[in-house]
Amino acid sequence: MTKTVILHGDDLAYEFHAGTGIPLLLVHGVGSSTGTWADLIVRLRDAGRTVVAVYLVGHGESGHGNGDFSLGSNASRLRDLLDHLGIARVHLVGHSLGGGVAMQFQYQF
């Protein structure tokens, strides 16, 4: 189920599936969505893992943002989403642009 949070005036859509262990944060690529991870999300959820899948700004149900689609800006949005969810630590999985965002996230935070 997709949820939306307003962070710094922008809508950020995400899926959250509660489970155990360090959450997995799934970040899709350009022109994609959380649908990239649909089969994986089902398998992880069925295995009891906590999963967060985010719609990057400008994709899916997220807003259009302020025009800053840089790796750093996307990484900061992920940090703010995790703060909102009360999650202090994650394992990151990214595809294409999502991989770049994941690496930038690791670098910044």
VMD Tcl script that builds the backbone (N, CA, C; Angstrom):
set m [mol new atoms 327]
animate dup $m
set s [atomselect $m all]
$s set {name element resname resid chain x y z} {
  {N N MET 1 A 0.845 -1.181 0.000}
  {CA C MET 1 A 0.000 0.000 0.000}
  {C C MET 1 A 0.888 1.241 0.000}
  {N N THR 2 A 0.613 2.160 -0.887}
  {CA C THR 2 A 1.406 3.378 -0.990}
  {C C THR 2 A 0.924 4.410 0.007}
  {N N LYS 3 A 1.887 5.020 0.680}
  {CA C LYS 3 A 1.621 6.112 1.617}
  {C C LYS 3 A 2.351 7.344 1.103}
  {N N THR 4 A 1.943 8.498 1.557}
  {CA C THR 4 A 2.594 9.742 1.156}
  {C C THR 4 A 2.855 10.582 2.394}
  {N N VAL 5 A 4.028 11.200 2.415}
  {CA C VAL 5 A 4.382 12.125 3.478}
  {C C VAL 5 A 4.812 13.432 2.808}
  {N N ILE 6 A 4.510 14.542 3.437}
  {CA C ILE 6 A 4.954 15.837 2.928}
  {C C ILE 6 A 6.238 16.204 3.663}
  {N N LEU 7 A 7.316 16.321 2.890}
  {CA C LEU 7 A 8.624 16.681 3.439}
  {C C LEU 7 A 9.098 17.952 2.748}
  {N N HIS 8 A 9.274 19.004 3.513}
  {CA C HIS 8 A 9.741 20.289 2.978}
  {C C HIS 8 A 8.848 20.778 1.841}
  {N N GLY 9 A 7.543 20.567 1.983}
  {CA C GLY 9 A 6.581 21.049 1.012}
  {C C GLY 9 A 6.367 20.153 -0.189}
  {N N ASP 10 A 7.064 19.029 -0.274}
  {CA C ASP 10 A 6.928 18.112 -1.402}
  {C C ASP 10 A 6.342 16.786 -0.940}
  {N N ASP 11 A 5.462 16.221 -1.762}
  {CA C ASP 11 A 4.933 14.886 -1.490}
  {C C ASP 11 A 5.985 13.852 -1.831}
  {N N LEU 12 A 6.208 12.919 -0.927}
  {CA C LEU 12 A 7.096 11.789 -1.188}
  {C C LEU 12 A 6.307 10.518 -0.904}
  {N N ALA 13 A 6.100 9.709 -1.940}
  {CA C ALA 13 A 5.326 8.477 -1.812}
  {C C ALA 13 A 6.274 7.308 -1.552}
  {N N TYR 14 A 5.787 6.352 -0.785}
  {CA C TYR 14 A 6.604 5.190 -0.428}
  {C C TYR 14 A 5.707 4.035 -0.028}
  {N N GLU 15 A 6.288 2.867 -0.022}
  {CA C GLU 15 A 5.631 1.678 0.524}
  {C C GLU 15 A 6.413 1.259 1.752}
  {N N PHE 16 A 5.698 0.852 2.782}
  {CA C PHE 16 A 6.339 0.365 4.005}
  {C C PHE 16 A 5.704 -0.956 4.384}
  {N N HIS 17 A 6.555 -1.948 4.568}
  {CA C HIS 17 A 6.104 -3.275 4.984}
  {C C HIS 17 A 6.880 -3.642 6.243}
  {N N ALA 18 A 6.182 -3.669 7.371}
  {CA C ALA 18 A 6.827 -3.955 8.648}
  {C C ALA 18 A 7.220 -5.416 8.745}
  {N N GLY 19 A 8.356 -5.650 9.356}
  {CA C GLY 19 A 8.848 -6.995 9.587}
  {C C GLY 19 A 9.954 -6.935 10.610}
  {N N THR 20 A 10.939 -7.803 10.462}
  {CA C THR 20 A 12.044 -7.858 11.411}
  {C C THR 20 A 13.355 -7.537 10.703}
  {N N GLY 21 A 14.372 -7.347 11.502}
  {CA C GLY 21 A 15.707 -7.095 10.971}
  {C C GLY 21 A 15.900 -5.664 10.516}
  {N N ILE 22 A 17.117 -5.396 10.096}
  {CA C ILE 22 A 17.429 -4.063 9.563}
  {C C ILE 22 A 16.615 -3.881 8.284}
  {N N PRO 23 A 15.867 -2.782 8.184}
  {CA C PRO 23 A 15.033 -2.576 6.994}
  {C C PRO 23 A 15.863 -2.507 5.720}
  {N N LEU 24 A 15.261 -2.949 4.635}
  {CA C LEU 24 A 15.835 -2.794 3.307}
  {C C LEU 24 A 15.149 -1.601 2.656}
  {N N LEU 25 A 15.938 -0.659 2.159}
  {CA C LEU 25 A 15.422 0.514 1.463}
  {C C LEU 25 A 15.695 0.318 -0.023}
  {N N LEU 26 A 14.630 0.220 -0.812}
  {CA C LEU 26 A 14.727 -0.044 -2.239}
  {C C LEU 26 A 14.503 1.255 -3.005}
  {N N VAL 27 A 15.453 1.585 -3.900}
  {CA C VAL 27 A 15.414 2.848 -4.639}
  {C C VAL 27 A 15.468 2.530 -6.138}
  {N N HIS 28 A 14.430 2.910 -6.880}
  {CA C HIS 28 A 14.320 2.600 -8.303}
  {C C HIS 28 A 15.147 3.562 -9.167}
  {N N GLY 29 A 15.160 3.285 -10.468}
  {CA C GLY 29 A 15.895 4.105 -11.424}
  {C C GLY 29 A 15.011 5.128 -12.120}
  {N N VAL 30 A 15.600 5.845 -13.074}
  {CA C VAL 30 A 14.910 6.898 -13.831}
  {C C VAL 30 A 13.731 6.303 -14.602}
  {N N GLY 31 A 12.600 7.000 -14.538}
  {CA C GLY 31 A 11.425 6.593 -15.286}
  {C C GLY 31 A 10.768 5.332 -14.765}
  {N N SER 32 A 11.127 4.923 -13.584}
  {CA C SER 32 A 10.611 3.688 -13.012}
  {C C SER 32 A 9.786 4.003 -11.775}
  {N N SER 33 A 9.540 2.993 -10.974}
  {CA C SER 33 A 8.729 3.162 -9.766}
  {C C SER 33 A 9.020 2.010 -8.811}
  {N N THR 34 A 8.271 1.961 -7.750}
  {CA C THR 34 A 8.430 0.845 -6.819}
  {C C THR 34 A 8.017 -0.472 -7.479}
  {N N GLY 35 A 7.313 -0.394 -8.596}
  {CA C GLY 35 A 6.950 -1.592 -9.344}
  {C C GLY 35 A 8.163 -2.386 -9.794}
  {N N THR 36 A 9.315 -1.699 -9.924}
  {CA C THR 36 A 10.572 -2.375 -10.248}
  {C C THR 36 A 10.828 -3.505 -9.264}
  {N N TRP 37 A 10.414 -3.302 -8.034}
  {CA C TRP 37 A 10.724 -4.209 -6.943}
  {C C TRP 37 A 9.542 -5.111 -6.559}
  {N N ALA 38 A 8.452 -5.102 -7.313}
  {CA C ALA 38 A 7.220 -5.776 -6.893}
  {C C ALA 38 A 7.440 -7.227 -6.465}
  {N N ASP 39 A 8.088 -8.020 -7.304}
  {CA C ASP 39 A 8.306 -9.427 -6.949}
  {C C ASP 39 A 9.214 -9.566 -5.733}
  {N N LEU 40 A 10.261 -8.748 -5.680}
  {CA C LEU 40 A 11.193 -8.794 -4.559}
  {C C LEU 40 A 10.511 -8.383 -3.262}
  {N N ILE 41 A 9.678 -7.350 -3.322}
  {CA C ILE 41 A 8.965 -6.898 -2.121}
  {C C ILE 41 A 8.101 -8.029 -1.569}
  {N N VAL 42 A 7.391 -8.714 -2.435}
  {CA C VAL 42 A 6.539 -9.832 -1.989}
  {C C VAL 42 A 7.383 -10.909 -1.314}
  {N N ARG 43 A 8.485 -11.263 -1.929}
  {CA C ARG 43 A 9.341 -12.321 -1.359}
  {C C ARG 43 A 9.936 -11.894 -0.022}
  {N N LEU 44 A 10.395 -10.645 0.069}
  {CA C LEU 44 A 10.977 -10.153 1.326}
  {C C LEU 44 A 9.919 -10.044 2.412}
  {N N ARG 45 A 8.763 -9.524 2.049}
  {CA C ARG 45 A 7.660 -9.406 3.011}
  {C C ARG 45 A 7.245 -10.783 3.512}
  {N N ASP 46 A 7.126 -11.744 2.588}
  {CA C ASP 46 A 6.743 -13.104 2.980}
  {C C ASP 46 A 7.802 -13.764 3.862}
  {N N ALA 47 A 9.048 -13.320 3.728}
  {CA C ALA 47 A 10.134 -13.844 4.565}
  {C C ALA 47 A 10.213 -13.108 5.910}
  {N N GLY 48 A 9.327 -12.114 6.106}
  {CA C GLY 48 A 9.279 -11.411 7.381}
  {C C GLY 48 A 10.198 -10.208 7.497}
  {N N ARG 49 A 10.773 -9.745 6.397}
  {CA C ARG 49 A 11.698 -8.613 6.438}
  {C C ARG 49 A 10.952 -7.278 6.392}
  {N N THR 50 A 11.548 -6.260 6.994}
  {CA C THR 50 A 11.036 -4.903 6.895}
  {C C THR 50 A 11.542 -4.304 5.592}
  {N N VAL 51 A 10.615 -3.745 4.798}
  {CA C VAL 51 A 10.959 -3.197 3.490}
  {C C VAL 51 A 10.361 -1.802 3.341}
  {N N VAL 52 A 11.189 -0.877 2.845}
  {CA C VAL 52 A 10.730 0.453 2.459}
  {C C VAL 52 A 11.104 0.626 0.993}
  {N N ALA 53 A 10.128 0.952 0.157}
  {CA C ALA 53 A 10.381 1.236 -1.256}
  {C C ALA 53 A 9.862 2.636 -1.531}
  {N N VAL 54 A 10.699 3.484 -2.085}
  {CA C VAL 54 A 10.358 4.889 -2.265}
  {C C VAL 54 A 10.148 5.214 -3.738}
  {N N TYR 55 A 9.205 6.121 -4.004}
  {CA C TYR 55 A 9.053 6.720 -5.328}
  {C C TYR 55 A 9.896 7.988 -5.318}
  {N N LEU 56 A 10.951 8.024 -6.101}
  {CA C LEU 56 A 11.748 9.234 -6.155}
  {C C LEU 56 A 10.895 10.404 -6.628}
  {N N VAL 57 A 11.273 11.611 -6.235}
  {CA C VAL 57 A 10.535 12.803 -6.646}
  {C C VAL 57 A 10.488 12.846 -8.170}
  {N N GLY 58 A 9.295 13.180 -8.694}
  {CA C GLY 58 A 9.095 13.213 -10.134}
  {C C GLY 58 A 8.687 11.871 -10.717}
  {N N HIS 59 A 8.476 10.887 -9.866}
  {CA C HIS 59 A 8.107 9.540 -10.301}
  {C C HIS 59 A 6.873 9.072 -9.536}
  {N N GLY 60 A 6.085 8.247 -10.184}
  {CA C GLY 60 A 4.944 7.619 -9.515}
  {C C GLY 60 A 4.053 8.616 -8.816}
  {N N GLU 61 A 3.754 8.334 -7.574}
  {CA C GLU 61 A 2.833 9.158 -6.802}
  {C C GLU 61 A 3.522 10.275 -6.024}
  {N N SER 62 A 4.837 10.391 -6.149}
  {CA C SER 62 A 5.546 11.497 -5.495}
  {C C SER 62 A 5.320 12.786 -6.282}
  {N N GLY 63 A 5.515 13.911 -5.607}
  {CA C GLY 63 A 5.370 15.206 -6.255}
  {C C GLY 63 A 6.512 15.490 -7.217}
  {N N HIS 64 A 6.472 16.669 -7.804}
  {CA C HIS 64 A 7.470 17.051 -8.801}
  {C C HIS 64 A 8.687 17.737 -8.194}
  {N N GLY 65 A 8.641 18.024 -6.907}
  {CA C GLY 65 A 9.796 18.614 -6.237}
  {C C GLY 65 A 10.059 20.048 -6.660}
  {N N ASN 66 A 11.234 20.508 -6.310}
  {CA C ASN 66 A 11.615 21.900 -6.581}
  {C C ASN 66 A 12.555 22.021 -7.774}
  {N N GLY 67 A 12.701 20.962 -8.535}
  {CA C GLY 67 A 13.575 20.982 -9.706}
  {C C GLY 67 A 14.961 20.437 -9.445}
  {N N ASP 68 A 15.288 20.149 -8.192}
  {CA C ASP 68 A 16.595 19.585 -7.858}
  {C C ASP 68 A 16.468 18.064 -7.779}
  {N N PHE 69 A 16.926 17.410 -8.841}
  {CA C PHE 69 A 16.855 15.956 -8.912}
  {C C PHE 69 A 18.238 15.328 -8.751}
  {N N SER 70 A 19.158 16.068 -8.144}
  {CA C SER 70 A 20.530 15.598 -7.974}
  {C C SER 70 A 20.583 14.400 -7.026}
  {N N LEU 71 A 21.710 13.688 -7.093}
  {CA C LEU 71 A 21.904 12.559 -6.182}
  {C C LEU 71 A 21.828 13.018 -4.732}
  {N N GLY 72 A 22.470 14.141 -4.429}
  {CA C GLY 72 A 22.483 14.646 -3.060}
  {C C GLY 72 A 21.106 15.023 -2.554}
  {N N SER 73 A 20.316 15.665 -3.406}
  {CA C SER 73 A 18.969 16.048 -3.012}
  {C C SER 73 A 18.098 14.821 -2.776}
  {N N ASN 74 A 18.206 13.833 -3.659}
  {CA C ASN 74 A 17.448 12.594 -3.466}
  {C C ASN 74 A 17.899 11.858 -2.213}
  {N N ALA 75 A 19.203 11.844 -1.954}
  {CA C ALA 75 A 19.716 11.196 -0.742}
  {C C ALA 75 A 19.173 11.881 0.508}
  {N N SER 76 A 19.121 13.202 0.470}
  {CA C SER 76 A 18.580 13.945 1.621}
  {C C SER 76 A 17.108 13.636 1.826}
  {N N ARG 77 A 16.361 13.482 0.735}
  {CA C ARG 77 A 14.944 13.112 0.860}
  {C C ARG 77 A 14.793 11.730 1.509}
  {N N LEU 78 A 15.674 10.809 1.129}
  {CA C LEU 78 A 15.621 9.482 1.758}
  {C C LEU 78 A 15.895 9.578 3.250}
  {N N ARG 79 A 16.901 10.374 3.607}
  {CA C ARG 79 A 17.209 10.566 5.028}
  {C C ARG 79 A 15.998 11.123 5.766}
  {N N ASP 80 A 15.342 12.115 5.170}
  {CA C ASP 80 A 14.180 12.724 5.812}
  {C C ASP 80 A 13.024 11.737 5.933}
  {N N LEU 81 A 12.841 10.888 4.925}
  {CA C LEU 81 A 11.802 9.859 5.009}
  {C C LEU 81 A 12.111 8.882 6.131}
  {N N LEU 82 A 13.353 8.443 6.210}
  {CA C LEU 82 A 13.725 7.509 7.280}
  {C C LEU 82 A 13.567 8.143 8.653}
  {N N ASP 83 A 13.916 9.427 8.782}
  {CA C ASP 83 A 13.684 10.144 10.050}
  {C C ASP 83 A 12.201 10.144 10.382}
  {N N HIS 84 A 11.364 10.423 9.378}
  {CA C HIS 84 A 9.911 10.433 9.572}
  {C C HIS 84 A 9.410 9.075 10.059}
  {N N LEU 85 A 9.994 8.006 9.512}
  {CA C LEU 85 A 9.573 6.645 9.888}
  {C C LEU 85 A 10.239 6.147 11.167}
  {N N GLY 86 A 11.191 6.922 11.701}
  {CA C GLY 86 A 11.881 6.509 12.919}
  {C C GLY 86 A 12.883 5.390 12.683}
  {N N ILE 87 A 13.429 5.333 11.482}
  {CA C ILE 87 A 14.394 4.294 11.128}
  {C C ILE 87 A 15.791 4.889 11.128}
  {N N ALA 88 A 16.678 4.325 11.928}
  {CA C ALA 88 A 18.033 4.868 12.068}
  {C C ALA 88 A 19.061 4.192 11.171}
  {N N ARG 89 A 18.756 2.978 10.723}
  {CA C ARG 89 A 19.745 2.217 9.945}
  {C C ARG 89 A 19.025 1.367 8.906}
  {N N VAL 90 A 19.584 1.306 7.682}
  {CA C VAL 90 A 18.997 0.501 6.617}
  {C C VAL 90 A 20.087 -0.171 5.801}
  {N N HIS 91 A 19.667 -1.170 5.057}
  {CA C HIS 91 A 20.474 -1.711 3.970}
  {C C HIS 91 A 19.880 -1.117 2.701}
  {N N LEU 92 A 20.723 -0.524 1.861}
  {CA C LEU 92 A 20.267 0.143 0.651}
  {C C LEU 92 A 20.417 -0.758 -0.567}
  {N N VAL 93 A 19.399 -0.754 -1.423}
  {CA C VAL 93 A 19.448 -1.446 -2.694}
  {C C VAL 93 A 18.953 -0.455 -3.735}
  {N N GLY 94 A 19.785 -0.176 -4.736}
  {CA C GLY 94 A 19.396 0.774 -5.764}
  {C C GLY 94 A 19.617 0.228 -7.149}
  {N N HIS 95 A 18.768 0.646 -8.081}
  {CA C HIS 95 A 18.890 0.259 -9.484}
  {C C HIS 95 A 19.099 1.519 -10.313}
  {N N SER 96 A 20.112 1.522 -11.155}
  {CA C SER 96 A 20.385 2.627 -12.065}
  {C C SER 96 A 20.543 3.922 -11.254}
  {N N LEU 97 A 19.717 4.932 -11.509}
  {CA C LEU 97 A 19.795 6.169 -10.731}
  {C C LEU 97 A 19.699 5.868 -9.239}
  {N N GLY 98 A 18.857 4.909 -8.875}
  {CA C GLY 98 A 18.710 4.532 -7.467}
  {C C GLY 98 A 20.018 4.052 -6.863}
  {N N GLY 99 A 20.867 3.413 -7.668}
  {CA C GLY 99 A 22.189 3.002 -7.192}
  {C C GLY 99 A 23.058 4.206 -6.892}
  {N N GLY 100 A 22.986 5.218 -7.758}
  {CA C GLY 100 A 23.730 6.449 -7.507}
  {C C GLY 100 A 23.232 7.170 -6.270}
  {N N VAL 101 A 21.926 7.204 -6.092}
  {CA C VAL 101 A 21.336 7.822 -4.899}
  {C C VAL 101 A 21.780 7.055 -3.655}
  {N N ALA 102 A 21.775 5.730 -3.728}
  {CA C ALA 102 A 22.212 4.910 -2.595}
  {C C ALA 102 A 23.659 5.181 -2.230}
  {N N MET 103 A 24.538 5.284 -3.242}
  {CA C MET 103 A 25.951 5.578 -2.955}
  {C C MET 103 A 26.108 6.972 -2.357}
  {N N GLN 104 A 25.368 7.944 -2.874}
  {CA C GLN 104 A 25.429 9.302 -2.332}
  {C C GLN 104 A 24.910 9.325 -0.896}
  {N N PHE 105 A 23.841 8.579 -0.637}
  {CA C PHE 105 A 23.292 8.479 0.721}
  {C C PHE 105 A 24.365 7.965 1.683}
  {N N GLN 106 A 25.043 6.900 1.267}
  {CA C GLN 106 A 26.093 6.320 2.112}
  {C C GLN 106 A 27.197 7.337 2.351}
  {N N TYR 107 A 27.563 8.087 1.335}
  {CA C TYR 107 A 28.607 9.088 1.459}
  {C C TYR 107 A 28.195 10.212 2.404}
  {N N GLN 108 A 26.982 10.708 2.252}
  {CA C GLN 108 A 26.521 11.840 3.055}
  {C C GLN 108 A 26.201 11.451 4.490}
  {N N PHE 109 A 25.633 10.257 4.691}
  {CA C PHE 109 A 25.101 9.932 6.003}
  {C C PHE 109 A 25.684 8.675 6.577}
}
mol reanalyze $m
mol bondsrecalc $m
mol representation Tube
mol addrep $m
